[in-house]
Amino acid sequence: MSPESVPVLIKLQKRLPTPALYAALGMAASYYGYPFIVSVSFGGFIPGPFILLGLFFLLMVLIGLQRTLESLPGMNTTTLKKSGIFLLALTAGFSLGIAARRSVPGPAELGLEREKIVAVSGILREDPRTLHGGSGMGILELKGCSGQGGLRTSANGRITVFFPAESIPRLKEFGRACEVYADGAFVTSMNDNSSNVYLFRASSVHVVKPAPVFEVFRTSLRIVLLEKFQNRQGIKGGDAKPPVWGSLASALLLGVRDDLDVALSAGFRDSGCSHILALSGMHLAVISGALVFLIRRPLGIRRASIVGAAFILLYVFVAGAQPSLVRAAIMYLIGTFAVLGLLRGKPLSLLCMAFIIQLLLQSDTGVSLSFILSYLALLGILTLGETMRSLFRGRLPEIIAGGLSASIGAFVFTAPVVSLYFASLRPIGIVAGLILAPLSSVFMIFSMAALALSFLPFPLWDALDFVLTRIYRLLESMVSLAGHAGGISIHNAFAVLIFSLLFWSLIFLLEKWDLARRKSIASFD
């Protein structure tokens, strides 16, 4: 290898995607294309396994070609080696995607005709949620079904159960993983025989078995934390009204939106900023950042990162394994290995590794809308957002350029999916998020301070209550103002996809042109 080629190869290696990206692409292709792969066949042969065999065959050809070329004098096989590594990663990801999608549970097996079932029993897989009007809902892992005349049969799979209002307090007291028996009937008008989702409306609910010990501890801890936000500290009796900001603190810190003001929730949705209410990387960054800030100086960055990782595992356990929160937690944990020097990786590589790990651990969440939007949003921030940030550099203040580029990147990448599911887009969220996200982060910091002080006998609650009330009212006003901007009705999600691709291509070309122009100007300085 000539000395002149070394800088070129170094530059090429920095710009080449990492193997994790190819593995994630292969996994995404087979996971989301799995229904098409298994439904299309040529002459009775399903193409999925043959695609996999073709990739392996191509890999073997590259390995053989590499060894042949290495025997020739003066031959550089660096590019060929990288091609083999990338193809191996693509093949491995393709295989893992098929395995993950095959493990996604299918429709629930009831054991009886749906119309004849009068009761179901099973285990709550998540914390029951309160709906508008006082009733609630939850996901039940079926164990059995009962029919008319005392007929009983075993069942498996998951169904969505709507609970009566009077059962919600008791269900929340026992919490996730308790076993319940519910009388009622399936909602046949909202189900289709081809649907994977079954809806059951319960008329009465009985808790027949408590949750395991560690789940009981989790539920008790959640109840204590929620009560801190639902009761005004230092005041007892009938005048102890909950603080006006308590419901928002519960939503942003624990993901519990049961008591959140309906108008405020609708305002976040109408302003295009509903993602702020969903626990994700922003919330994890604020919470873990506050902890690491407090312990970094006495422990050092490495030990503080380890303590932060342990705290995040506890936090996810308490808050619940929501897809966007799990994604952020996995990325933080992988990043901890990087801080400790055990792993090297860029943010895009961390995202790809988190995608692979989460699909392997939670295969069924890959088909959820929150999972898809979470990864698309961060992918847009790390790709299109970084490209736009380089265009804004020197033209806008960095504090504005960073947030604006991230908002545009997330919006463009999620726009096709949002328009497909909701038939509308709210571009106002690009600008509104620049104000609401930092303001919500400040609100979270003060809420955590109020939570910490609520365990201490110091009379500082009133001061924080005053500050949090003012921030809450400001958030209310900003959300309402942004929500009045309205949205854009979309009738063709495919057109939005084409526009997003063209926009990304245009920004990419503009970056190339801008970089070349800046270099030409710099050469004359």
C-alpha positions as CSV (number, residue, x, y, z in Angstrom):
1,M,0.0,0.0,0.0
2,S,1.4,3.4,-1.0
3,P,1.8,6.1,1.6
4,E,-0.4,8.4,-0.6
5,S,-3.4,6.0,-0.3
6,V,-3.4,5.9,3.5
7,P,-5.3,9.2,4.0
8,V,-7.8,8.2,1.3
9,L,-8.5,4.9,3.1
10,I,-8.8,6.6,6.5
11,K,-11.3,9.0,5.0
12,L,-13.2,6.2,3.3
13,Q,-13.4,4.2,6.6
14,K,-14.9,7.2,8.4
15,R,-17.6,7.6,5.8
16,L,-18.5,3.9,5.4
17,P,-21.5,2.7,7.4
18,T,-20.7,0.4,10.2
19,P,-21.6,-3.4,10.2
20,A,-24.3,-2.6,12.8
21,L,-26.2,-0.6,10.2
22,Y,-26.1,-3.4,7.6
23,A,-27.3,-5.9,10.3
24,A,-30.1,-3.5,11.3
25,L,-31.1,-3.0,7.6
26,G,-31.2,-6.8,7.1
27,M,-33.2,-7.3,10.2
28,A,-35.7,-4.6,9.3
29,A,-36.1,-6.0,5.8
30,S,-36.9,-9.5,6.9
31,Y,-38.9,-8.5,10.0
32,Y,-41.3,-6.1,8.3
33,G,-41.2,-7.9,5.0
34,Y,-41.9,-11.3,6.6
35,P,-45.6,-11.4,5.7
36,F,-44.7,-10.8,2.1
37,I,-41.9,-13.3,2.2
38,V,-44.0,-16.1,3.5
39,S,-47.0,-15.3,1.3
40,V,-45.3,-15.2,-2.0
41,S,-43.8,-18.3,-3.6
42,F,-42.4,-19.2,-6.9
43,G,-43.2,-22.8,-8.1
44,G,-44.0,-23.8,-4.5
45,F,-40.8,-22.4,-3.1
46,I,-40.9,-19.7,-0.4
47,P,-38.3,-17.0,-1.4
48,G,-37.2,-16.1,2.2
49,P,-34.8,-19.1,2.9
50,F,-33.5,-18.8,-0.7
51,I,-32.7,-15.1,-0.2
52,L,-30.8,-16.1,2.9
53,L,-29.0,-18.9,1.1
54,G,-28.2,-16.5,-1.8
55,L,-26.6,-14.0,0.7
56,F,-24.5,-16.8,2.2
57,F,-23.4,-18.0,-1.3
58,L,-22.4,-14.5,-2.2
59,L,-20.5,-14.2,1.0
60,M,-18.6,-17.5,0.3
61,V,-17.7,-16.1,-3.2
62,L,-16.3,-12.9,-1.7
63,I,-14.2,-14.9,0.8
64,G,-12.9,-17.1,-1.9
65,L,-12.2,-14.1,-4.2
66,Q,-10.4,-12.3,-1.3
67,R,-8.1,-15.3,-0.6
68,T,-7.3,-15.6,-4.3
69,L,-6.4,-11.9,-4.6
70,E,-4.4,-11.9,-1.4
71,S,-2.0,-14.4,-3.1
72,L,-1.3,-11.9,-5.9
73,P,1.7,-9.6,-5.2
74,G,0.9,-6.0,-4.5
75,M,-2.8,-6.5,-4.4
76,N,-4.9,-4.4,-1.9
77,T,-8.1,-6.3,-0.7
78,T,-9.3,-3.8,1.9
79,T,-12.5,-2.9,0.1
80,L,-13.2,-6.6,-0.5
81,K,-12.7,-7.4,3.1
82,K,-15.1,-4.7,4.2
83,S,-17.7,-6.0,1.6
84,G,-17.5,-9.4,3.1
85,I,-18.0,-8.0,6.6
86,F,-20.9,-5.9,5.6
87,L,-22.5,-8.8,3.7
88,L,-22.0,-11.1,6.7
89,A,-23.7,-8.5,8.9
90,L,-26.6,-8.1,6.4
91,T,-27.1,-11.9,6.3
92,A,-27.0,-12.2,10.1
93,G,-29.5,-9.4,10.5
94,F,-31.8,-11.0,7.9
95,S,-31.7,-14.2,9.8
96,L,-32.4,-12.5,13.1
97,G,-35.3,-10.6,11.6
98,I,-37.0,-13.8,10.5
99,A,-36.5,-15.4,13.9
100,A,-37.8,-12.3,15.7
101,R,-40.9,-12.0,13.5
102,R,-41.7,-15.7,13.8
103,S,-41.7,-15.3,17.6
104,V,-44.4,-12.6,17.5
105,P,-47.5,-14.1,19.0
106,G,-50.5,-14.6,16.7
107,P,-54.2,-14.2,17.4
108,A,-55.3,-15.4,20.8
109,E,-56.6,-19.0,21.0
110,L,-59.8,-18.9,22.9
111,G,-60.8,-22.5,23.0
112,L,-64.5,-21.7,22.5
113,E,-66.5,-19.7,20.1
114,R,-66.1,-16.1,20.8
115,E,-69.8,-15.4,21.0
116,K,-70.3,-18.1,23.7
117,I,-67.6,-16.9,26.1
118,V,-69.0,-15.2,29.2
119,A,-65.8,-14.9,31.3
120,V,-62.0,-14.9,30.9
121,S,-59.1,-15.4,33.3
122,G,-55.5,-14.4,32.9
123,I,-52.6,-12.3,34.0
124,L,-52.4,-8.5,33.6
125,R,-49.4,-7.8,31.4
126,E,-49.3,-4.1,32.0
127,D,-50.5,-1.5,34.5
128,P,-54.3,-0.9,34.0
129,R,-55.1,2.5,32.6
130,T,-58.0,4.8,33.5
131,L,-60.0,6.1,30.5
132,H,-62.1,9.2,30.2
133,G,-65.2,8.6,32.2
134,G,-63.6,6.5,34.9
135,S,-63.5,3.1,33.2
136,G,-60.2,1.4,32.4
137,M,-58.4,-1.0,30.1
138,G,-55.5,-3.4,30.2
139,I,-53.8,-6.2,28.3
140,L,-54.6,-9.7,29.6
141,E,-52.5,-12.8,29.0
142,L,-55.2,-15.5,28.8
143,K,-55.2,-18.6,30.9
144,G,-58.7,-19.8,30.4
145,C,-62.2,-19.0,29.1
146,S,-65.6,-19.9,30.4
147,G,-68.8,-20.5,28.4
148,Q,-72.4,-20.8,29.2
149,G,-73.5,-23.7,31.4
150,G,-70.2,-23.7,33.3
151,L,-68.1,-24.9,30.4
152,R,-64.4,-24.0,30.9
153,T,-61.4,-24.4,28.6
154,S,-57.8,-23.3,28.6
155,A,-56.7,-20.4,26.4
156,N,-53.6,-18.5,25.4
157,G,-52.7,-15.3,23.8
158,R,-53.3,-11.7,24.6
159,I,-56.6,-9.7,24.6
160,T,-57.5,-6.1,25.4
161,V,-60.0,-5.9,28.3
162,F,-62.2,-2.9,29.2
163,F,-62.8,-2.8,33.0
164,P,-65.7,-1.2,34.8
165,A,-64.9,2.0,36.8
166,E,-65.5,0.4,40.2
167,S,-62.8,-2.2,39.6
168,I,-60.0,0.2,38.6
169,P,-58.8,1.2,42.2
170,R,-58.5,-2.4,43.2
171,L,-56.7,-3.4,40.0
172,K,-54.2,-0.5,40.4
173,E,-53.7,-1.6,44.0
174,F,-52.7,-5.1,42.9
175,G,-51.0,-3.9,39.8
176,R,-49.2,-5.6,36.9
177,A,-48.8,-9.4,36.9
178,C,-51.8,-10.2,39.2
179,E,-54.2,-12.8,38.0
180,V,-57.8,-11.8,37.4
181,Y,-61.2,-13.3,36.5
182,A,-63.5,-11.1,34.5
183,D,-67.2,-11.7,33.7
184,G,-68.4,-10.1,30.4
185,A,-68.4,-10.6,26.7
186,F,-66.3,-9.9,23.6
187,V,-67.1,-6.8,21.7
188,T,-68.1,-8.5,18.5
189,S,-69.0,-5.2,16.7
190,M,-65.4,-4.0,17.0
191,N,-63.7,-7.2,16.0
192,D,-63.1,-8.9,12.7
193,N,-62.5,-12.6,12.3
194,S,-59.2,-11.9,10.5
195,S,-58.1,-9.5,13.3
196,N,-55.3,-10.3,15.7
197,V,-56.9,-8.1,18.4
198,Y,-59.7,-9.3,20.6
199,L,-61.6,-6.8,22.8
200,F,-63.4,-8.0,25.9
201,R,-65.8,-5.8,27.9
202,A,-65.9,-6.9,31.6
203,S,-68.9,-6.3,33.8
204,S,-67.2,-7.5,37.0
205,V,-63.6,-8.3,37.9
206,H,-62.1,-10.4,40.6
207,V,-58.5,-10.6,41.6
208,V,-57.8,-14.3,42.2
209,K,-54.0,-14.2,42.7
210,P,-51.6,-11.4,43.7
211,A,-48.5,-10.6,41.6
212,P,-45.1,-12.0,42.5
213,V,-43.1,-10.3,45.3
214,F,-40.9,-8.1,43.1
215,E,-44.0,-6.9,41.1
216,V,-45.7,-6.1,44.4
217,F,-42.7,-4.0,45.4
218,R,-42.9,-2.2,42.1
219,T,-46.6,-1.5,42.4
220,S,-46.1,-0.2,46.0
221,L,-43.3,2.1,44.9
222,R,-45.4,3.5,42.0
223,I,-48.3,4.1,44.4
224,V,-46.1,6.0,46.8
225,L,-44.6,8.1,44.0
226,L,-47.9,8.9,42.5
227,E,-49.4,9.9,45.8
228,K,-46.7,12.4,46.2
229,F,-47.9,14.2,43.1
230,Q,-51.6,13.8,43.9
231,N,-51.5,15.2,47.5
232,R,-50.4,18.7,48.5
233,Q,-47.6,18.3,51.1
234,G,-48.0,19.7,54.5
235,I,-51.8,20.0,54.3
236,K,-54.2,17.4,55.7
237,G,-57.9,17.0,55.7
238,G,-60.6,17.9,53.2
239,D,-58.7,21.0,52.0
240,A,-55.7,19.0,50.8
241,K,-56.4,19.4,47.0
242,P,-53.9,17.9,44.7
243,P,-51.5,20.4,43.0
244,V,-52.6,21.5,39.6
245,W,-49.3,20.3,38.1
246,G,-49.3,16.8,39.7
247,S,-50.9,15.0,36.8
248,L,-48.4,16.3,34.3
249,A,-45.5,15.4,36.6
250,S,-46.9,11.9,36.8
251,A,-47.1,11.7,33.0
252,L,-43.6,13.0,32.3
253,L,-41.8,11.1,35.1
254,L,-43.8,7.8,35.3
255,G,-45.8,7.7,32.1
256,V,-49.1,7.7,34.0
257,R,-51.6,9.9,32.1
258,D,-54.7,8.7,33.8
259,D,-55.4,12.0,35.6
260,L,-53.9,14.3,32.9
261,D,-56.2,17.2,31.9
262,V,-58.1,16.2,28.7
263,A,-57.6,19.7,27.2
264,L,-53.9,19.6,27.9
265,S,-53.5,16.2,26.4
266,A,-55.4,17.2,23.3
267,G,-53.3,20.4,23.1
268,F,-50.1,18.4,22.9
269,R,-51.6,16.3,20.2
270,D,-52.9,19.2,18.2
271,S,-49.6,21.0,18.5
272,G,-47.7,18.1,17.0
273,C,-45.9,17.5,20.3
274,S,-47.7,14.4,21.7
275,H,-44.3,12.6,21.7
276,I,-43.3,14.8,24.7
277,L,-45.8,12.9,26.8
278,A,-44.5,9.5,25.8
279,L,-41.5,8.4,27.9
280,S,-38.5,8.3,25.6
281,G,-34.9,9.5,25.3
282,M,-35.7,13.1,26.3
283,H,-37.2,12.0,29.6
284,L,-34.4,9.5,30.3
285,A,-31.8,12.1,29.5
286,V,-33.2,14.6,32.0
287,I,-33.6,12.0,34.7
288,S,-30.3,10.2,34.3
289,G,-28.5,13.5,33.6
290,A,-29.7,15.0,36.9
291,L,-28.5,11.9,38.7
292,V,-25.1,11.8,37.0
293,F,-24.7,15.5,37.6
294,L,-25.1,14.9,41.4
295,I,-22.7,12.0,41.6
296,R,-20.2,12.7,38.9
297,R,-17.8,14.7,41.0
298,P,-17.6,12.4,44.0
299,L,-17.6,9.2,42.0
300,G,-16.0,10.2,38.7
301,I,-17.4,9.8,35.2
302,R,-16.9,6.0,34.9
303,R,-18.5,5.0,38.2
304,A,-21.2,7.6,37.8
305,S,-22.0,6.0,34.4
306,I,-22.3,2.6,36.0
307,V,-24.5,3.9,38.8
308,G,-26.6,5.7,36.2
309,A,-27.0,2.5,34.2
310,A,-28.2,0.7,37.3
311,F,-30.6,3.5,38.0
312,I,-32.0,3.4,34.5
313,L,-32.7,-0.4,34.8
314,L,-34.7,0.4,38.0
315,Y,-36.4,3.3,36.4
316,V,-37.6,1.2,33.4
317,F,-38.8,-1.5,35.8
318,V,-40.9,1.0,37.7
319,A,-42.1,3.1,34.8
320,G,-42.9,0.2,32.6
321,A,-41.3,-1.2,29.4
322,Q,-42.7,1.2,26.9
323,P,-41.0,0.7,23.5
324,S,-39.6,4.2,23.2
325,L,-38.3,4.1,26.8
326,V,-36.7,0.7,26.3
327,R,-35.0,1.9,23.2
328,A,-33.5,4.9,25.0
329,A,-32.4,2.7,27.9
330,I,-30.7,0.2,25.7
331,M,-28.8,3.0,23.9
332,Y,-27.8,4.4,27.3
333,L,-26.5,1.0,28.5
334,I,-24.6,0.5,25.3
335,G,-23.2,4.0,25.6
336,T,-22.0,3.1,29.1
337,F,-19.8,0.4,27.6
338,A,-18.4,3.0,25.3
339,V,-17.6,5.3,28.2
340,L,-15.9,2.4,30.0
341,G,-13.8,1.8,26.9
342,L,-15.3,-1.6,26.2
343,L,-17.0,-0.5,23.0
344,R,-16.6,2.0,20.2
345,G,-19.6,3.3,18.4
346,K,-21.2,6.3,16.9
347,P,-24.8,7.4,17.7
348,L,-26.1,5.8,14.5
349,S,-24.4,2.5,15.4
350,L,-25.8,2.7,18.9
351,L,-29.3,3.1,17.4
352,C,-28.8,0.2,15.1
353,M,-27.6,-2.0,17.9
354,A,-30.5,-1.0,20.1
355,F,-32.9,-1.9,17.3
356,I,-31.4,-5.4,17.0
357,I,-31.3,-6.0,20.8
358,Q,-34.9,-4.7,21.3
359,L,-36.4,-6.8,18.5
360,L,-34.7,-9.9,20.0
361,L,-35.9,-9.1,23.5
362,Q,-39.3,-7.7,22.7
363,S,-40.2,-9.1,19.3
364,D,-43.9,-8.3,19.6
365,T,-43.2,-4.5,20.1
366,G,-41.7,-4.2,16.7
367,V,-45.1,-4.0,15.1
368,S,-46.4,-1.3,17.5
369,L,-46.7,2.3,16.3
370,S,-44.7,3.8,19.2
371,F,-41.8,1.5,18.4
372,I,-41.7,2.4,14.7
373,L,-42.1,6.2,15.3
374,S,-39.4,6.1,18.1
375,Y,-36.8,4.6,15.8
376,L,-37.8,6.6,12.8
377,A,-37.6,9.9,14.7
378,L,-34.2,9.3,16.1
379,L,-33.0,8.0,12.7
380,G,-34.2,11.2,11.2
381,I,-32.4,13.2,13.8
382,L,-29.1,11.4,13.4
383,T,-29.1,11.5,9.5
384,L,-31.2,14.3,8.0
385,G,-31.0,16.3,11.2
386,E,-27.2,16.2,11.3
387,T,-27.1,17.1,7.6
388,M,-29.3,20.2,8.1
389,R,-27.3,21.1,11.2
390,S,-24.1,21.3,9.0
391,L,-26.1,23.6,6.6
392,F,-27.2,25.8,9.5
393,R,-23.7,26.1,10.9
394,G,-22.5,29.7,10.8
395,R,-26.0,30.8,9.6
396,L,-28.0,30.3,12.8
397,P,-27.0,30.3,16.5
398,E,-26.0,26.8,17.5
399,I,-28.7,26.6,20.2
400,I,-31.4,27.2,17.6
401,A,-29.7,25.2,14.8
402,G,-29.4,22.0,16.9
403,G,-33.0,22.0,17.9
404,L,-34.5,23.1,14.6
405,S,-32.5,20.5,12.6
406,A,-33.4,17.7,15.0
407,S,-37.1,18.7,14.8
408,I,-37.1,18.8,11.0
409,G,-35.3,15.4,10.8
410,A,-37.7,13.7,13.1
411,F,-40.7,15.2,11.4
412,V,-39.7,14.3,7.8
413,F,-38.8,10.7,8.7
414,T,-42.0,10.1,10.7
415,A,-44.3,12.0,8.3
416,P,-45.1,9.0,6.1
417,V,-46.1,6.7,9.0
418,V,-48.0,9.5,10.8
419,S,-50.0,10.4,7.7
420,L,-50.7,6.7,7.1
421,Y,-52.2,6.1,10.6
422,F,-53.7,9.5,11.3
423,A,-54.4,11.0,7.8
424,S,-53.0,14.3,8.9
425,L,-49.7,16.2,9.6
426,R,-49.0,19.0,12.0
427,P,-45.9,20.9,10.8
428,I,-46.4,23.4,13.7
429,G,-44.7,20.8,15.9
430,I,-41.4,21.5,14.3
431,V,-41.4,25.0,15.8
432,A,-43.5,24.2,18.9
433,G,-41.2,21.5,20.0
434,L,-38.3,23.9,20.2
435,I,-40.2,25.7,23.0
436,L,-42.2,22.9,24.6
437,A,-39.5,20.3,24.9
438,P,-37.0,22.5,26.9
439,L,-39.9,23.9,29.0
440,S,-41.0,20.3,29.7
441,S,-37.5,19.4,30.7
442,V,-37.3,22.3,33.1
443,F,-40.7,21.2,34.5
444,M,-39.3,17.7,35.0
445,I,-36.3,18.9,36.9
446,F,-38.4,21.0,39.3
447,S,-40.8,18.0,39.7
448,M,-38.0,15.7,40.7
449,A,-36.8,18.3,43.2
450,A,-40.3,18.5,44.6
451,L,-40.5,14.7,44.8
452,A,-37.2,14.6,46.7
453,L,-38.2,17.3,49.1
454,S,-41.5,15.7,49.8
455,F,-39.6,13.0,51.7
456,L,-37.9,15.6,53.9
457,P,-39.4,17.6,56.8
458,F,-38.3,20.9,55.3
459,P,-41.0,23.6,54.5
460,L,-39.8,24.1,50.9
461,W,-42.8,22.5,49.1
462,D,-44.7,25.8,48.8
463,A,-41.9,27.5,47.0
464,L,-41.6,24.7,44.4
465,D,-45.3,24.4,44.2
466,F,-45.4,28.1,43.2
467,V,-42.7,27.6,40.5
468,L,-44.2,24.4,39.1
469,T,-47.7,26.0,38.9
470,R,-46.3,28.9,36.9
471,I,-44.4,26.6,34.5
472,Y,-47.5,24.4,34.2
473,R,-49.7,27.4,33.3
474,L,-47.1,28.6,30.8
475,L,-47.0,25.1,29.2
476,E,-50.8,25.2,29.0
477,S,-50.7,28.5,27.2
478,M,-48.0,27.5,24.7
479,V,-49.7,24.2,24.0
480,S,-53.0,25.8,23.4
481,L,-51.5,28.5,21.2
482,A,-49.6,26.0,19.0
483,G,-52.7,23.7,18.9
484,H,-54.7,26.4,17.2
485,A,-52.4,26.3,14.1
486,G,-54.3,23.2,12.9
487,G,-53.0,20.4,10.7
488,I,-52.9,19.3,7.1
489,S,-55.2,16.5,6.0
490,I,-53.4,13.8,4.1
491,H,-55.2,11.3,1.8
492,N,-52.1,9.7,0.2
493,A,-49.4,8.5,2.5
494,F,-47.3,7.3,-0.4
495,A,-47.1,10.8,-1.8
496,V,-45.7,11.9,1.6
497,L,-43.1,9.2,1.4
498,I,-42.0,10.3,-2.0
499,F,-41.8,13.9,-0.8
500,S,-39.8,12.9,2.2
501,L,-37.3,11.0,0.1
502,L,-37.0,13.9,-2.4
503,F,-36.5,16.4,0.5
504,W,-33.8,14.3,2.0
505,S,-32.0,14.0,-1.3
506,L,-32.2,17.7,-1.9
507,I,-30.8,18.5,1.6
508,F,-28.0,15.9,0.9
509,L,-27.1,17.6,-2.4
510,L,-27.2,21.1,-0.8
511,E,-24.8,19.9,1.9
512,K,-22.4,18.6,-0.7
513,W,-22.6,21.9,-2.6
514,D,-22.2,24.0,0.6
515,L,-19.2,21.9,1.7
516,A,-17.5,22.4,-1.7
517,R,-18.2,26.1,-1.7
518,R,-16.8,26.5,1.8
519,K,-13.7,24.6,0.9
520,S,-13.2,26.8,-2.2
521,I,-13.6,30.0,-0.2
522,A,-11.2,28.7,2.5
523,S,-8.5,28.0,0.0
524,F,-8.3,31.7,-0.8
525,D,-8.0,32.8,2.9
